[in-house]
């Protein structure tokens, strides 16, 4: 049969946590051992509810109790009881661990996404490029002579509209119209949406 431990309320009174913590603040190891025995189970229970991983929970609980040992002198009785103070430290540590784990997982996911290179099929790319070039050539042949020459000068040789008009000996307005009409015919021939 297991013994029932009462942290407060009916039964045998537990140790005076404020007194124990005051002794711990002065470096009393025996007082810390008694304080540890009293608060360790509630600390572990709280941390385990937040983290759900038994190994990490034990690690964080140990960190909490070590922090209680180091920061016992910072405790202020007027702000609340010892147990709530210790459990606040425990909750903060557990939440920090969850956030750190989430941040690490997010970093890993971003790194994996950044390092992912799509599969590249060089042969398929070459075939696709060749087919596209052939289709463009076929569609260019369907244009009028003036449209084909104007588009070739502008898009393959980098001429401006006025330069195209000068080379072809046609008015600038005519060149612009022919090029617009030629681009529309190319778009329709290539099956590109407007």
Secondary structure, 3 states (H helix, E strand, C coil): CCCCCCCCCCCCCCCCHHHHHHHHHCCCHHHHHHHHHHHHHHHHHHHHHHHCCHHHHHHHHHHHHHHHHHHHHHCCHHHCCHHHHHHHHHHHHHHHHHHHHHHHHHHHHHHHHHHCCCCCCHHHHHHHHHHHHHHHHHHHHCCCHHHHHHHHHHHHCCCCHHHHHHHHCCCHHHHHHHHHHHHHHHHHHHCCCC
